[in-house]
Amino acid sequence: MKINYHGTDTPSPEAIVKVREALFLLDGMNGFRTPFETWRNCEAEITFGDDAATTSIEIAPPATAMIRRRGNWRNSRAIYCDGLFRANITNTEVELI
């Protein structure tokens, strides 16, 4: 999975630990699956904030996949929270694939 970094140049140690935990889960994965949708060829977007609370980690599919599906999708992102990736709309745990 391609990983994009944004945000501050000097993240806090807590933020670095949070990102390492997420990267461990993402190792060798290329997408995610909810009970009704499967997204492949995704990119991880990591935005460093001033501390762990403002650091966000999201998995997003490519823009072309969202255009192809048009209105037939509901959860288009997976967000890292408390050691799990969850769907952005339904807040259900996603399966990394």
MDTraj code that builds the backbone (N, CA, C; nanometers):
import mdtraj as md
import numpy as np

residues = "MET LYS ILE ASN TYR HIS GLY THR ASP THR PRO SER PRO GLU ALA ILE VAL LYS VAL ARG GLU ALA LEU PHE LEU LEU ASP GLY MET ASN GLY PHE ARG THR PRO PHE GLU THR TRP ARG ASN CYS GLU ALA GLU ILE THR PHE GLY ASP ASP ALA ALA THR THR SER ILE GLU ILE ALA PRO PRO ALA THR ALA MET ILE ARG ARG ARG GLY ASN TRP ARG ASN SER ARG ALA ILE TYR CYS ASP GLY LEU PHE ARG ALA ASN ILE THR ASN THR GLU VAL GLU LEU ILE".split()
xyz = np.array([
    [0.0848, -0.1161, 0.0000],
    [0.0000, 0.0000, 0.0000],
    [0.0900, 0.1232, 0.0000],
    [0.0576, 0.2185, -0.0845],
    [0.1318, 0.3442, -0.0890],
    [0.0949, 0.4274, 0.0329],
    [0.1935, 0.4920, 0.0937],
    [0.1712, 0.5708, 0.2146],
    [0.2110, 0.7151, 0.1871],
    [0.1196, 0.8079, 0.2144],
    [0.1435, 0.9514, 0.1985],
    [0.1487, 1.0161, 0.3358],
    [0.2523, 1.0950, 0.3601],
    [0.2686, 1.1652, 0.4876],
    [0.2405, 1.3138, 0.4695],
    [0.1701, 1.3737, 0.5665],
    [0.1406, 1.5163, 0.5662],
    [0.1586, 1.5688, 0.7073],
    [0.1575, 1.6980, 0.7231],
    [0.1574, 1.7582, 0.8557],
    [0.2923, 1.8062, 0.9011],
    [0.3087, 1.8108, 1.0330],
    [0.4274, 1.8674, 1.0955],
    [0.5526, 1.7831, 1.0689],
    [0.6663, 1.8489, 1.0682],
    [0.7936, 1.7803, 1.0444],
    [0.8487, 1.7143, 1.1705],
    [0.8054, 1.7588, 1.2872],
    [0.8556, 1.7034, 1.4128],
    [0.7394, 1.6478, 1.4957],
    [0.6953, 1.5267, 1.4641],
    [0.5838, 1.4691, 1.5407],
    [0.6268, 1.4306, 1.6815],
    [0.5302, 1.4235, 1.7696],
    [0.5586, 1.3847, 1.9080],
    [0.5862, 1.2347, 1.9151],
    [0.6537, 1.1889, 2.0209],
    [0.6788, 1.0448, 2.0359],
    [0.5501, 0.9623, 2.0412],
    [0.4418, 1.0172, 2.1007],
    [0.3152, 0.9438, 2.1065],
    [0.2568, 0.9251, 1.9668],
    [0.2705, 1.0278, 1.8832],
    [0.2202, 1.0187, 1.7463],
    [0.2994, 0.9158, 1.6669],
    [0.4290, 0.9092, 1.6890],
    [0.5129, 0.8123, 1.6187],
    [0.4736, 0.6701, 1.6581],
    [0.4458, 0.6477, 1.7854],
    [0.4027, 0.5148, 1.8310],
    [0.2703, 0.4770, 1.7664],
    [0.1771, 0.5710, 1.7609],
    [0.0463, 0.5465, 1.6992],
    [0.0616, 0.5086, 1.5521],
    [0.1468, 0.5789, 1.4801],
    [0.1678, 0.5513, 1.3382],
    [0.2368, 0.4168, 1.3195],
    [0.3314, 0.3829, 1.4034],
    [0.3982, 0.2527, 1.3930],
    [0.3005, 0.1380, 1.4119],
    [0.2079, 0.1514, 1.5085],
    [0.1073, 0.0481, 1.5302],
    [0.0202, 0.0300, 1.4061],
    [-0.0194, 0.1404, 1.3444],
    [-0.1025, 0.1341, 1.2242],
    [-0.0248, 0.0756, 1.1068],
    [0.1008, 0.1150, 1.0914],
    [0.1817, 0.0624, 0.9816],
    [0.2061, -0.0870, 0.9965],
    [0.2142, -0.1355, 1.1190],
    [0.2287, -0.2792, 1.1418],
    [0.1059, -0.3529, 1.0884],
    [-0.0134, -0.2965, 1.1081],
    [-0.1358, -0.3586, 1.0569],
    [-0.1440, -0.3511, 0.9046],
    [-0.0877, -0.2463, 0.8457],
    [-0.0969, -0.2250, 0.7017],
    [0.0075, -0.3011, 0.6215],
    [0.1026, -0.3626, 0.6868],
    [0.2120, -0.4304, 0.6178],
    [0.1580, -0.5395, 0.5248],
    [0.1828, -0.5255, 0.3958],
    [0.1419, -0.6236, 0.2969],
    [-0.0035, -0.6137, 0.2528],
    [-0.0773, -0.5173, 0.2999],
    [-0.2185, -0.5011, 0.2635],
    [-0.2313, -0.4009, 0.1490],
    [-0.3415, -0.4109, 0.0732],
    [-0.3628, -0.3137, -0.0342],
    [-0.5045, -0.2577, -0.0366],
    [-0.5862, -0.2897, 0.0620],
    [-0.7215, -0.2375, 0.0644],
    [-0.7951, -0.2793, 0.1901],
    [-0.9285, -0.2613, 0.1881],
    [-1.0091, -0.3001, 0.3027],
    [-1.1464, -0.3473, 0.2578],
    [-1.2119, -0.4202, 0.3457],
    [-1.3425, -0.4767, 0.3163],
    [-1.4376, -0.4489, 0.4316],
    [-1.5554, -0.3970, 0.4002],
    [-1.6633, -0.3821, 0.4965],
    [-1.7616, -0.4964, 0.4691],
    [-1.8656, -0.5114, 0.5501],
    [-1.9596, -0.6205, 0.5219],
    [-2.0224, -0.6146, 0.3823],
    [-2.0298, -0.4965, 0.3204],
    [-2.0973, -0.4856, 0.1914],
    [-2.0104, -0.4329, 0.0779],
    [-1.8868, -0.3908, 0.1069],
    [-1.8017, -0.3302, 0.0051],
    [-1.6592, -0.3817, 0.0154],
    [-1.5899, -0.3794, -0.0978],
    [-1.4477, -0.4115, -0.1012],
    [-1.3768, -0.3025, -0.1799],
    [-1.2734, -0.2452, -0.1201],
    [-1.1930, -0.1410, -0.1840],
    [-1.0499, -0.1913, -0.1970],
    [-0.9957, -0.1896, -0.3174],
    [-0.8588, -0.2357, -0.3433],
    [-0.7725, -0.1215, -0.3955],
    [-0.6418, -0.1451, -0.3981],
    [-0.5431, -0.0466, -0.4474],
    [-0.5541, 0.0864, -0.3737],
    [-0.5700, 0.0793, -0.2439],
    [-0.5870, 0.1998, -0.1620],
    [-0.4526, 0.2613, -0.1240],
    [-0.4597, 0.3829, -0.0727],
    [-0.3428, 0.4537, -0.0221],
    [-0.3677, 0.4926, 0.1225],
    [-0.2651, 0.4829, 0.2031],
    [-0.2744, 0.5272, 0.3425],
    [-0.2319, 0.6738, 0.3485],
    [-0.3121, 0.7542, 0.4146],
    [-0.2833, 0.8960, 0.4304],
    [-0.2608, 0.9236, 0.5784],
    [-0.1374, 0.9570, 0.6135],
    [-0.1003, 0.9834, 0.7523],
    [-0.0757, 1.1330, 0.7671],
    [-0.1507, 1.1949, 0.8567],
    [-0.1357, 1.3375, 0.8830],
    [-0.0886, 1.3550, 1.0262],
    [0.0350, 1.4007, 1.0431],
    [0.0907, 1.4221, 1.1759],
    [0.0406, 1.5543, 1.2320],
    [-0.0060, 1.5495, 1.3560],
    [-0.0446, 1.6702, 1.4270],
    [0.0559, 1.6985, 1.5368],
    [0.0174, 1.7829, 1.6316],
    [0.1070, 1.8170, 1.7414],
    [0.1220, 1.7048, 1.8427],
    [0.0223, 1.6187, 1.8540],
    [0.0286, 1.5057, 1.9466],
    [-0.0487, 1.3880, 1.8873],
    [-0.0621, 1.2792, 1.9635],
    [-0.1287, 1.1597, 1.9126],
    [-0.2760, 1.1846, 1.8850],
    [-0.3395, 1.2732, 1.9600],
    [-0.4822, 1.3000, 1.9408],
    [-0.5100, 1.3721, 1.8089],
    [-0.4166, 1.4499, 1.7618],
    [-0.4380, 1.5236, 1.6371],
    [-0.3723, 1.4567, 1.5173],
    [-0.3138, 1.3404, 1.5362],
    [-0.2562, 1.2643, 1.4267],
    [-0.3637, 1.1711, 1.3717],
    [-0.3843, 1.1734, 1.2402],
    [-0.4875, 1.0887, 1.1812],
    [-0.4267, 0.9939, 1.0780],
    [-0.4850, 0.8750, 1.0706],
    [-0.4408, 0.7727, 0.9768],
    [-0.5647, 0.7212, 0.9056],
    [-0.5682, 0.7360, 0.7748],
    [-0.6830, 0.6950, 0.6953],
    [-0.6382, 0.6119, 0.5771],
    [-0.7251, 0.5212, 0.5346],
    [-0.7041, 0.4448, 0.4122],
    [-0.8099, 0.4926, 0.3136],
    [-0.7672, 0.5336, 0.1948],
    [-0.8596, 0.5849, 0.0946],
    [-0.8359, 0.5148, -0.0390],
    [-0.9439, 0.4811, -0.1095],
    [-0.9280, 0.4219, -0.2421],
    [-0.8891, 0.5288, -0.3435],
    [-0.8389, 0.4886, -0.4598],
    [-0.8057, 0.5878, -0.5618],
    [-0.9318, 0.6582, -0.6116],
    [-0.9154, 0.7782, -0.6611],
    [-1.0297, 0.8576, -0.7074],
    [-1.1031, 0.7889, -0.8215],
    [-1.0320, 0.7170, -0.9062],
    [-1.0980, 0.6501, -1.0189],
    [-1.1952, 0.5429, -0.9715],
    [-1.1649, 0.4778, -0.8606],
    [-1.2560, 0.3753, -0.8087],
    [-1.3859, 0.4385, -0.7606],
    [-1.3781, 0.5545, -0.7003],
    [-1.4983, 0.6215, -0.6521],
    [-1.5816, 0.6749, -0.7684],
    [-1.5182, 0.7187, -0.8754],
    [-1.5913, 0.7670, -0.9924],
    [-1.6640, 0.6511, -1.0599],
    [-1.5968, 0.5359, -1.0713],
    [-1.6585, 0.4204, -1.1352],
    [-1.7824, 0.3736, -1.0609],
    [-1.7779, 0.3759, -0.9293],
    [-1.8888, 0.3251, -0.8489],
    [-2.0010, 0.4261, -0.8334],
    [-1.9719, 0.5501, -0.8553],
    [-2.0674, 0.6608, -0.8436],
    [-2.1418, 0.6553, -0.7123],
    [-2.2704, 0.6356, -0.7121],
    [-2.3490, 0.6382, -0.5892],
    [-2.3674, 0.5030, -0.5244],
    [-2.2946, 0.4015, -0.5692],
    [-2.3140, 0.2665, -0.5174],
    [-2.2230, 0.2332, -0.3998],
    [-2.1702, 0.3306, -0.3321],
    [-2.0822, 0.3040, -0.2191],
    [-2.1297, 0.3841, -0.0996],
    [-2.0899, 0.3378, 0.0165],
    [-2.1274, 0.4080, 0.1388],
    [-2.0030, 0.4457, 0.2187],
    [-1.9198, 0.3490, 0.2515],
    [-1.7967, 0.3727, 0.3282],
    [-1.6798, 0.3820, 0.2319],
    [-1.6278, 0.5015, 0.2127],
    [-1.5187, 0.5176, 0.1172],
    [-1.3829, 0.5329, 0.1840],
    [-1.3782, 0.5308, 0.3156],
    [-1.2517, 0.5446, 0.3877],
    [-1.2536, 0.4571, 0.5118],
    [-1.1347, 0.4191, 0.5544],
    [-1.1170, 0.3498, 0.6816],
    [-1.0275, 0.4374, 0.7681],
    [-1.0683, 0.4601, 0.8916],
    [-0.9971, 0.5499, 0.9824],
    [-0.9436, 0.4699, 1.1001],
    [-0.8175, 0.4929, 1.1371],
    [-0.7541, 0.4230, 1.2477],
    [-0.7956, 0.4867, 1.3795],
    [-0.8491, 0.4048, 1.4702],
    [-0.8938, 0.4538, 1.5997],
    [-0.8827, 0.3420, 1.7029],
    [-0.8103, 0.3662, 1.8101],
    [-0.7963, 0.2707, 1.9206],
    [-0.7475, 0.1328, 1.8763],
    [-0.6506, 0.1308, 1.7872],
    [-0.5899, 0.0047, 1.7457],
    [-0.6636, -0.0698, 1.6366],
    [-0.7721, -0.0130, 1.5825],
    [-0.8501, -0.0766, 1.4763],
    [-0.8760, 0.0230, 1.3642],
    [-0.8963, -0.0301, 1.2459],
    [-0.9433, 0.0525, 1.1366],
    [-1.0945, 0.0370, 1.1293],
    [-1.1652, 0.1492, 1.1233],
    [-1.3118, 0.1496, 1.1194],
    [-1.3602, 0.2257, 0.9967],
    [-1.4767, 0.1849, 0.9454],
    [-1.5370, 0.2517, 0.8306],
    [-1.5790, 0.3925, 0.8694],
    [-1.5675, 0.4860, 0.7767],
    [-1.5909, 0.6269, 0.8105],
    [-1.7382, 0.6611, 0.8329],
    [-1.8322, 0.5922, 0.7736],
    [-1.9730, 0.6263, 0.7900],
    [-2.0406, 0.5354, 0.8932],
    [-2.0275, 0.4048, 0.8780],
    [-2.0990, 0.3121, 0.9657],
    [-2.0231, 0.2804, 1.0943],
    [-1.8965, 0.3183, 1.1023],
    [-1.8132, 0.2967, 1.2204],
    [-1.7967, 0.1482, 1.2559],
    [-1.8084, 0.0611, 1.1581],
    [-1.7878, -0.0822, 1.1812],
    [-1.6411, -0.1150, 1.1545],
    [-1.5926, -0.2182, 1.2178],
    [-1.4552, -0.2601, 1.1986],
    [-1.4391, -0.3158, 1.0568],
    [-1.3314, -0.2758, 0.9902],
    [-1.3067, -0.3236, 0.8545],
    [-1.2013, -0.4338, 0.8575],
    [-1.2046, -0.5164, 0.7556],
    [-1.1048, -0.6215, 0.7385],
    [-1.0028, -0.5720, 0.6369],
    [-0.8771, -0.5709, 0.6761],
    [-0.7713, -0.5281, 0.5828],
    [-0.7389, -0.6445, 0.4901],
    [-0.7273, -0.6130, 0.3604],
    [-0.6980, -0.7180, 0.2613],
    [-0.5760, -0.6807, 0.1803],
])
top = md.Topology()
chain = top.add_chain()
for i, resn in enumerate(residues, 1):
    res = top.add_residue(resn, chain, resSeq=i)
    for name in ("N", "CA", "C"):
        top.add_atom(name, md.element.get_by_symbol(name[0]), res)
traj = md.Trajectory(xyz[None], top)
